[in-house]
C-alpha cells in the first residue's frame, strides 16, 4: 500500500521539533547569563547540539538508502558514537578547561536534545497514526464495495 499523503504532517512536526530545539537554545542564553553562567558554556552546548543534530540528519539520509536491518545498525551506531563524542568533549572540557563551562554546556545540550527527541517521537507517532488511519479508511472503502 502506498504511503498516504497525510504523512506530510510529520515533516511539519520535525520542522517544529527542530525549531523548538533551536528556540530552547536561544531561551537558554538569557537564563545562563542571568544566573551568572559563562557564555562559553552556552556556546559549547549549542554547538554540540547543532553538530549532533547535523550528524543525525546526515546519518538518517544515508540510512534511508539501506535495507531495514542495515539502517537500524547504522542509526544505532551513530547514536552511540554521537553520545560518546559529546560526553568526551564535555569531560575533557571539565578536566582541562573549566568545570562550570562544561556543566552549562551539558545543561544546554540536554535541553535542546530533549526537545528534539520529543519532537521526533511525536512526529513518528503522528506518521504511524496517519498510516494506520489511511489503511483503516482503505479497508472501510473496500468493505463498502
GUVOTOR-382200 format. One record per residue: residue number from 1; residue in three letters; x, y, z negated of N, C-alpha, C in turn. Coordinates in steps of 0.05 Angstrom, whole numbers, m for minus. Layout:
// residues N
<i=NUM	aa=ALA	neast=X	nnorth=Y	nup=Z	caeast=X	canorth=Y	caup=Z	ceast=X	cnorth=Y	cup=Z>
...
// end
This chain:
// residues 145
<i=1	aa=UNK	neast=17	nnorth=m24	nup=0	caeast=0	canorth=0	caup=0	ceast=18	cnorth=25	cup=0>
<i=2	aa=UNK	neast=12	nnorth=44	nup=17	caeast=29	canorth=69	caup=17	ceast=25	cnorth=85	cup=m8>
<i=3	aa=UNK	neast=46	nnorth=100	nup=m15	caeast=45	canorth=117	caup=m39	ceast=26	cnorth=140	cup=m33>
<i=4	aa=UNK	neast=7	nnorth=145	nup=m51	caeast=m13	canorth=165	caup=m47	ceast=m1	cnorth=193	cup=m47>
<i=5	aa=UNK	neast=m14	nnorth=211	nup=m33	caeast=m5	canorth=239	caup=m32	ceast=m5	cnorth=253	cup=m59>
<i=6	aa=UNK	neast=m22	nnorth=243	nup=m77	caeast=m24	canorth=255	caup=m103	ceast=1	cnorth=252	cup=m120>
<i=7	aa=UNK	neast=21	nnorth=237	nup=m110	caeast=46	canorth=235	caup=m125	ceast=63	cnorth=260	cup=m122>
<i=8	aa=UNK	neast=53	nnorth=280	nup=m108	caeast=67	canorth=305	caup=m107	ceast=66	cnorth=319	cup=m134>
<i=9	aa=UNK	neast=46	nnorth=313	nup=m151	caeast=43	canorth=324	caup=m177	ceast=68	cnorth=320	cup=m194>
<i=10	aa=UNK	neast=80	nnorth=295	nup=m194	caeast=105	canorth=292	caup=m210	ceast=128	cnorth=309	cup=m201>
<i=11	aa=UNK	neast=130	nnorth=315	nup=m175	caeast=151	canorth=333	caup=m166	ceast=148	cnorth=360	cup=m179>
<i=12	aa=UNK	neast=124	nnorth=370	nup=m181	caeast=119	canorth=395	caup=m195	ceast=126	cnorth=392	cup=m224>
<i=13	aa=UNK	neast=120	nnorth=369	nup=m236	caeast=126	canorth=364	caup=m264	ceast=156	cnorth=363	cup=m268>
<i=14	aa=UNK	neast=171	nnorth=352	nup=m249	caeast=200	canorth=352	caup=m252	ceast=212	cnorth=380	cup=m250>
<i=15	aa=UNK	neast=201	nnorth=396	nup=m232	caeast=209	canorth=423	caup=m230	ceast=203	cnorth=438	cup=m256>
<i=16	aa=UNK	neast=180	nnorth=433	nup=m267	caeast=172	canorth=445	caup=m292	ceast=191	cnorth=436	cup=m314>
<i=17	aa=UNK	neast=198	nnorth=410	nup=m315	caeast=216	canorth=399	caup=m335	ceast=243	cnorth=413	cup=m333>
<i=18	aa=UNK	neast=253	nnorth=416	nup=m309	caeast=279	canorth=429	caup=m305	ceast=277	cnorth=458	cup=m314>
<i=19	aa=UNK	neast=256	nnorth=472	nup=m306	caeast=252	canorth=500	caup=m314	ceast=250	cnorth=502	cup=m345>
<i=20	aa=UNK	neast=237	nnorth=483	nup=m357	caeast=234	canorth=484	caup=m386	ceast=261	cnorth=479	cup=m399>
<i=21	aa=UNK	neast=278	nnorth=462	nup=m388	caeast=305	canorth=457	caup=m398	ceast=322	cnorth=482	cup=m396>
<i=22	aa=UNK	neast=320	nnorth=495	nup=m373	caeast=336	canorth=520	caup=m369	ceast=325	cnorth=541	cup=m388>
<i=23	aa=UNK	neast=299	nnorth=543	nup=m391	caeast=287	canorth=563	caup=m409	ceast=296	cnorth=557	cup=m438>
<i=24	aa=UNK	neast=298	nnorth=531	nup=m445	caeast=307	canorth=525	caup=m472	ceast=336	cnorth=535	cup=m477>
<i=25	aa=UNK	neast=352	nnorth=533	nup=m457	caeast=380	canorth=543	caup=m459	ceast=379	cnorth=574	cup=m462>
<i=26	aa=UNK	neast=362	nnorth=587	nup=m446	caeast=361	canorth=616	caup=m448	ceast=350	cnorth=625	cup=m475>
<i=27	aa=UNK	neast=329	nnorth=611	nup=m485	caeast=318	canorth=618	caup=m511	ceast=338	cnorth=613	cup=m533>
<i=28	aa=UNK	neast=355	nnorth=592	nup=m529	caeast=375	canorth=586	caup=m550	ceast=395	cnorth=608	cup=m553>
<i=29	aa=UNK	neast=401	nnorth=623	nup=m532	caeast=422	canorth=643	caup=m534	ceast=417	cnorth=664	cup=m556>
<i=30	aa=UNK	neast=394	nnorth=677	nup=m556	caeast=389	canorth=697	caup=m578	ceast=388	cnorth=684	cup=m605>
<i=31	aa=UNK	neast=379	nnorth=659	nup=m606	caeast=377	canorth=645	caup=m632	ceast=406	cnorth=639	cup=m642>
<i=32	aa=UNK	neast=423	nnorth=630	nup=m625	caeast=451	canorth=625	caup=m632	ceast=464	cnorth=650	cup=m642>
<i=33	aa=UNK	neast=460	nnorth=672	nup=m626	caeast=473	canorth=697	caup=m634	ceast=461	cnorth=709	cup=m659>
<i=34	aa=UNK	neast=434	nnorth=706	nup=m663	caeast=422	canorth=716	caup=m687	ceast=431	cnorth=702	cup=m712>
<i=35	aa=UNK	neast=438	nnorth=676	nup=m709	caeast=447	canorth=660	caup=m732	ceast=477	cnorth=663	cup=m735>
<i=36	aa=UNK	neast=490	nnorth=679	nup=m719	caeast=518	canorth=684	caup=m722	ceast=535	cnorth=662	cup=m709>
<i=37	aa=UNK	neast=523	nnorth=646	nup=m692	caeast=538	canorth=625	caup=m678	ceast=555	cnorth=636	cup=m656>
<i=38	aa=UNK	neast=575	nnorth=621	nup=m648	caeast=594	canorth=630	caup=m627	ceast=581	cnorth=628	cup=m599>
<i=39	aa=UNK	neast=585	nnorth=649	nup=m583	caeast=576	canorth=649	caup=m556	ceast=588	cnorth=626	cup=m540>
<i=40	aa=UNK	neast=613	nnorth=620	nup=m546	caeast=627	canorth=598	caup=m533	ceast=612	cnorth=571	cup=m536>
<i=41	aa=UNK	neast=600	nnorth=567	nup=m560	caeast=585	canorth=543	caup=m565	ceast=561	cnorth=541	cup=m547>
<i=42	aa=UNK	neast=547	nnorth=564	nup=m544	caeast=524	canorth=564	caup=m526	ceast=532	cnorth=559	cup=m497>
<i=43	aa=UNK	neast=554	nnorth=572	nup=m489	caeast=563	canorth=569	caup=m461	ceast=571	cnorth=539	cup=m456>
<i=44	aa=UNK	neast=586	nnorth=527	nup=m475	caeast=594	canorth=499	caup=m472	ceast=570	cnorth=481	cup=m471>
<i=45	aa=UNK	neast=551	nnorth=484	nup=m489	caeast=527	canorth=467	caup=m490	ceast=511	cnorth=470	cup=m464>
<i=46	aa=UNK	neast=508	nnorth=494	nup=m455	caeast=493	canorth=499	caup=m430	ceast=508	cnorth=486	cup=m406>
<i=47	aa=UNK	neast=534	nnorth=490	nup=m405	caeast=550	canorth=479	caup=m383	ceast=549	cnorth=449	cup=m383>
<i=48	aa=UNK	neast=550	nnorth=437	nup=m407	caeast=549	canorth=408	caup=m409	ceast=522	cnorth=398	cup=m399>
<i=49	aa=UNK	neast=500	nnorth=412	nup=m406	caeast=474	canorth=403	caup=m397	ceast=472	cnorth=406	cup=m367>
<i=50	aa=UNK	neast=481	nnorth=428	nup=m356	caeast=479	canorth=433	caup=m327	ceast=495	cnorth=412	cup=m312>
<i=51	aa=UNK	neast=519	nnorth=406	nup=m321	caeast=535	canorth=385	caup=m308	ceast=522	cnorth=358	cup=m311>
<i=52	aa=UNK	neast=511	nnorth=351	nup=m334	caeast=497	canorth=326	caup=m338	ceast=473	cnorth=324	cup=m320>
<i=53	aa=UNK	neast=458	nnorth=345	nup=m318	caeast=434	canorth=346	caup=m301	ceast=442	cnorth=343	cup=m271>
<i=54	aa=UNK	neast=463	nnorth=356	nup=m262	caeast=472	canorth=354	caup=m234	ceast=481	cnorth=326	cup=m227>
<i=55	aa=UNK	neast=496	nnorth=313	nup=m245	caeast=505	canorth=286	caup=m241	ceast=481	cnorth=267	cup=m240>
<i=56	aa=UNK	neast=462	nnorth=272	nup=m258	caeast=438	canorth=255	caup=m258	ceast=423	cnorth=257	cup=m232>
<i=57	aa=UNK	neast=420	nnorth=281	nup=m221	caeast=406	canorth=285	caup=m196	ceast=421	cnorth=271	cup=m173>
<i=58	aa=UNK	neast=448	nnorth=274	nup=m173	caeast=464	canorth=261	caup=m152	ceast=462	cnorth=231	cup=m154>
<i=59	aa=UNK	neast=463	nnorth=220	nup=m178	caeast=460	canorth=191	caup=m182	ceast=433	cnorth=181	cup=m173>
<i=60	aa=UNK	neast=412	nnorth=196	nup=m180	caeast=385	canorth=188	caup=m172	ceast=382	cnorth=188	cup=m142>
<i=61	aa=UNK	neast=393	nnorth=208	nup=m129	caeast=392	canorth=209	caup=m100	ceast=407	cnorth=186	cup=m87>
<i=62	aa=UNK	neast=430	nnorth=179	nup=m98	caeast=446	canorth=157	caup=m88	ceast=431	cnorth=130	cup=m93>
<i=63	aa=UNK	neast=419	nnorth=127	nup=m117	caeast=406	canorth=102	caup=m124	ceast=381	cnorth=97	cup=m108>
<i=64	aa=UNK	neast=368	nnorth=119	nup=m98	caeast=344	canorth=116	caup=m82	ceast=349	cnorth=99	cup=m56>
<i=65	aa=UNK	neast=374	nnorth=98	nup=m47	caeast=381	canorth=84	caup=m23	ceast=389	cnorth=55	cup=m28>
<i=66	aa=UNK	neast=387	nnorth=46	nup=m53	caeast=395	canorth=19	caup=m61	ceast=371	cnorth=2	cup=m67>
<i=67	aa=UNK	neast=377	nnorth=m24	nup=m70	caeast=357	canorth=m42	caup=m79	ceast=350	cnorth=m36	cup=m108>
<i=68	aa=UNK	neast=328	nnorth=m47	nup=m118	caeast=319	canorth=m41	caup=m144	ceast=339	cnorth=m49	cup=m166>
<i=69	aa=UNK	neast=350	nnorth=m73	nup=m165	caeast=369	canorth=m81	caup=m185	ceast=394	cnorth=m64	cup=m186>
<i=70	aa=UNK	neast=405	nnorth=m59	nup=m162	caeast=429	canorth=m42	caup=m160	ceast=424	cnorth=m14	cup=m170>
<i=71	aa=UNK	neast=400	nnorth=m3	nup=m163	caeast=393	canorth=24	caup=m171	ceast=391	cnorth=26	cup=m202>
<i=72	aa=UNK	neast=379	nnorth=5	nup=m214	caeast=378	canorth=5	caup=m244	ceast=405	cnorth=4	cup=m256>
<i=73	aa=UNK	neast=423	nnorth=m12	nup=m244	caeast=450	canorth=m15	caup=m254	ceast=466	cnorth=11	cup=m252>
<i=74	aa=UNK	neast=464	nnorth=24	nup=m228	caeast=479	canorth=49	caup=m224	ceast=468	cnorth=71	cup=m242>
<i=75	aa=UNK	neast=442	nnorth=72	nup=m244	caeast=430	canorth=93	caup=m261	ceast=437	cnorth=89	cup=m290>
<i=76	aa=UNK	neast=436	nnorth=64	nup=m299	caeast=443	canorth=58	caup=m327	ceast=473	cnorth=64	cup=m333>
<i=77	aa=UNK	neast=490	nnorth=56	nup=m314	caeast=518	canorth=61	caup=m317	ceast=524	cnorth=91	cup=m318>
<i=78	aa=UNK	neast=510	nnorth=106	nup=m301	caeast=513	canorth=135	caup=m300	ceast=505	cnorth=148	cup=m327>
<i=79	aa=UNK	neast=482	nnorth=138	nup=m338	caeast=472	canorth=148	caup=m363	ceast=493	cnorth=144	cup=m385>
<i=80	aa=UNK	neast=504	nnorth=120	nup=m386	caeast=524	canorth=114	caup=m407	ceast=549	cnorth=131	cup=m403>
<i=81	aa=UNK	neast=559	nnorth=133	nup=m379	caeast=583	canorth=149	caup=m374	ceast=578	cnorth=178	cup=m380>
<i=82	aa=UNK	neast=555	nnorth=189	nup=m373	caeast=549	canorth=217	caup=m379	ceast=548	cnorth=221	cup=m409>
<i=83	aa=UNK	neast=535	nnorth=203	nup=m424	caeast=533	canorth=205	caup=m453	ceast=561	cnorth=205	cup=m466>
<i=84	aa=UNK	neast=578	nnorth=186	nup=m458	caeast=605	canorth=185	caup=m469	ceast=622	cnorth=209	cup=m462>
<i=85	aa=UNK	neast=618	nnorth=220	nup=m438	caeast=633	canorth=243	caup=m429	ceast=625	cnorth=268	cup=m446>
<i=86	aa=UNK	neast=599	nnorth=272	nup=m450	caeast=590	canorth=294	caup=m466	ceast=600	cnorth=291	cup=m495>
<i=87	aa=UNK	neast=597	nnorth=267	nup=m506	caeast=607	canorth=262	caup=m533	ceast=637	cnorth=267	cup=m535>
<i=88	aa=UNK	neast=652	nnorth=258	nup=m515	caeast=681	canorth=262	caup=m515	ceast=688	cnorth=291	cup=m515>
<i=89	aa=UNK	neast=675	nnorth=306	nup=m497	caeast=681	canorth=335	caup=m496	ceast=675	cnorth=349	cup=m522>
<i=90	aa=UNK	neast=652	nnorth=342	nup=m534	caeast=645	canorth=354	caup=m560	ceast=664	cnorth=346	cup=m582>
<i=91	aa=UNK	neast=672	nnorth=321	nup=m582	caeast=691	canorth=311	caup=m602	ceast=718	cnorth=324	cup=m600>
<i=92	aa=UNK	neast=728	nnorth=326	nup=m575	caeast=754	canorth=339	caup=m571	ceast=752	cnorth=369	cup=m578>
<i=93	aa=UNK	neast=730	nnorth=382	nup=m571	caeast=726	canorth=410	caup=m578	ceast=727	cnorth=414	cup=m608>
<i=94	aa=UNK	neast=714	nnorth=396	nup=m623	caeast=713	canorth=398	caup=m652	ceast=740	cnorth=393	cup=m664>
<i=95	aa=UNK	neast=755	nnorth=374	nup=m654	caeast=781	canorth=368	caup=m665	ceast=803	cnorth=387	cup=m658>
<i=96	aa=UNK	neast=803	nnorth=396	nup=m633	caeast=825	canorth=412	caup=m623	ceast=821	cnorth=442	cup=m623>
<i=97	aa=UNK	neast=795	nnorth=450	nup=m622	caeast=790	canorth=479	caup=m619	ceast=774	cnorth=490	cup=m643>
<i=98	aa=UNK	neast=748	nnorth=483	nup=m644	caeast=731	canorth=495	caup=m665	ceast=707	cnorth=478	cup=m670>
<i=99	aa=UNK	neast=703	nnorth=470	nup=m695	caeast=680	canorth=453	caup=m701	ceast=653	cnorth=467	cup=m697>
<i=100	aa=UNK	neast=652	nnorth=493	nup=m704	caeast=627	canorth=508	caup=m701	ceast=619	cnorth=510	cup=m671>
<i=101	aa=UNK	neast=639	nnorth=515	nup=m654	caeast=633	canorth=516	caup=m625	ceast=621	cnorth=489	cup=m616>
<i=102	aa=UNK	neast=634	nnorth=467	nup=m625	caeast=624	canorth=440	caup=m617	ceast=596	cnorth=435	cup=m628>
<i=103	aa=UNK	neast=591	nnorth=443	nup=m653	caeast=564	canorth=438	caup=m664	ceast=542	cnorth=454	cup=m650>
<i=104	aa=UNK	neast=548	nnorth=479	nup=m644	caeast=529	canorth=496	caup=m630	ceast=525	cnorth=484	cup=m602>
<i=105	aa=UNK	neast=546	nnorth=476	nup=m589	caeast=544	canorth=464	caup=m562	ceast=527	cnorth=439	cup=m563>
<i=106	aa=UNK	neast=531	nnorth=423	nup=m583	caeast=516	canorth=398	caup=m586	ceast=486	cnorth=404	cup=m590>
<i=107	aa=UNK	neast=480	nnorth=424	nup=m606	caeast=452	canorth=431	caup=m611	ceast=439	cnorth=441	cup=m585>
<i=108	aa=UNK	neast=452	nnorth=459	nup=m571	caeast=441	canorth=470	caup=m545	ceast=437	cnorth=447	cup=m525>
<i=109	aa=UNK	neast=457	nnorth=430	nup=m523	caeast=455	canorth=407	caup=m504	ceast=432	cnorth=389	cup=m511>
<i=110	aa=UNK	neast=430	nnorth=382	nup=m537	caeast=408	canorth=364	caup=m545	ceast=381	cnorth=375	cup=m540>
<i=111	aa=UNK	neast=377	nnorth=401	nup=m545	caeast=351	canorth=413	caup=m540	ceast=345	cnorth=412	cup=m510>
<i=112	aa=UNK	neast=364	nnorth=421	nup=m493	caeast=359	canorth=421	caup=m464	ceast=355	cnorth=393	cup=m454>
<i=113	aa=UNK	neast=371	nnorth=374	nup=m463	caeast=368	canorth=346	caup=m454	ceast=341	cnorth=335	cup=m462>
<i=114	aa=UNK	neast=332	nnorth=341	nup=m486	caeast=306	canorth=331	caup=m496	ceast=283	cnorth=342	cup=m479>
<i=115	aa=UNK	neast=284	nnorth=368	nup=m473	caeast=263	canorth=379	caup=m455	ceast=263	cnorth=366	cup=m428>
<i=116	aa=UNK	neast=287	nnorth=362	nup=m417	caeast=289	canorth=349	caup=m391	ceast=279	cnorth=320	cup=m391>
<i=117	aa=UNK	neast=288	nnorth=305	nup=m411	caeast=279	canorth=277	caup=m414	ceast=249	cnorth=275	cup=m418>
<i=118	aa=UNK	neast=238	nnorth=292	nup=m435	caeast=210	canorth=292	caup=m440	ceast=194	cnorth=298	cup=m414>
<i=119	aa=UNK	neast=204	nnorth=318	nup=m400	caeast=191	canorth=325	caup=m374	ceast=192	cnorth=303	cup=m354>
<i=120	aa=UNK	neast=215	nnorth=289	nup=m352	caeast=217	canorth=267	caup=m334	ceast=199	cnorth=244	cup=m342>
<i=121	aa=UNK	neast=196	nnorth=239	nup=m367	caeast=178	canorth=218	caup=m377	ceast=149	cnorth=224	cup=m370>
<i=122	aa=UNK	neast=142	nnorth=249	nup=m373	caeast=114	canorth=258	caup=m366	ceast=110	cnorth=255	cup=m336>
<i=123	aa=UNK	neast=130	nnorth=263	nup=m320	caeast=128	canorth=261	caup=m291	ceast=125	cnorth=232	cup=m283>
<i=124	aa=UNK	neast=140	nnorth=214	nup=m295	caeast=138	canorth=186	caup=m288	ceast=110	cnorth=175	cup=m295>
<i=125	aa=UNK	neast=100	nnorth=182	nup=m319	caeast=73	canorth=174	caup=m327	ceast=52	cnorth=184	cup=m308>
<i=126	aa=UNK	neast=55	nnorth=209	nup=m300	caeast=36	canorth=222	caup=m282	ceast=37	cnorth=208	cup=m255>
<i=127	aa=UNK	neast=60	nnorth=201	nup=m245	caeast=63	canorth=187	caup=m220	ceast=50	cnorth=159	cup=m221>
<i=128	aa=UNK	neast=56	nnorth=145	nup=m243	caeast=44	canorth=118	caup=m246	ceast=14	cnorth=119	cup=m247>
<i=129	aa=UNK	neast=3	nnorth=139	nup=m261	caeast=m26	canorth=142	caup=m263	ceast=m38	cnorth=149	cup=m236>
<i=130	aa=UNK	neast=m24	nnorth=166	nup=m220	caeast=m34	canorth=173	caup=m194	ceast=m34	cnorth=148	cup=m175>
<i=131	aa=UNK	neast=m14	nnorth=132	nup=m177	caeast=m13	canorth=107	caup=m161	ceast=m35	cnorth=88	cup=m170>
<i=132	aa=UNK	neast=m39	nnorth=85	nup=m196	caeast=m60	canorth=67	caup=m206	ceast=m88	cnorth=77	cup=m198>
<i=133	aa=UNK	neast=m92	nnorth=103	nup=m199	caeast=m118	canorth=115	caup=m192	ceast=m123	cnorth=111	cup=m162>
<i=134	aa=UNK	neast=m102	nnorth=114	nup=m146	caeast=m105	canorth=111	caup=m117	ceast=m111	cnorth=82	cup=m110>
<i=135	aa=UNK	neast=m98	nnorth=63	nup=m124	caeast=m105	canorth=35	caup=m120	ceast=m133	cnorth=28	cup=m128>
<i=136	aa=UNK	neast=m142	nnorth=40	nup=m151	caeast=m169	canorth=35	caup=m160	ceast=m189	cnorth=46	cup=m140>
<i=137	aa=UNK	neast=m183	nnorth=70	nup=m130	caeast=m201	canorth=83	caup=m111	ceast=m203	cnorth=66	cup=m85>
<i=138	aa=UNK	neast=m179	nnorth=56	nup=m76	caeast=m179	canorth=39	caup=m52	ceast=m194	cnorth=13	cup=m56>
<i=139	aa=UNK	neast=m191	nnorth=2	nup=m80	caeast=m206	canorth=m23	caup=m86	ceast=m236	cnorth=m18	cup=m88>
<i=140	aa=UNK	neast=m244	nnorth=5	nup=m99	caeast=m272	canorth=12	caup=m100	ceast=m283	cnorth=17	cup=m72>
<i=141	aa=UNK	neast=m267	nnorth=29	nup=m55	caeast=m275	canorth=33	caup=m27	ceast=m279	cnorth=7	cup=m12>
<i=142	aa=UNK	neast=m262	nnorth=m13	nup=m18	caeast=m264	canorth=m39	caup=m5	ceast=m289	cnorth=m54	cup=m14>
<i=143	aa=UNK	neast=m296	nnorth=m50	nup=m40	caeast=m319	canorth=m63	caup=m52	ceast=m345	cnorth=m53	cup=m40>
<i=144	aa=UNK	neast=m345	nnorth=m27	nup=m32	caeast=m369	canorth=m15	caup=m21	ceast=m375	cnorth=m24	cup=8>
<i=145	aa=UNK	neast=m354	nnorth=m34	nup=21	caeast=m357	canorth=m42	caup=49	ceast=m371	cnorth=m68	cup=53>
// end
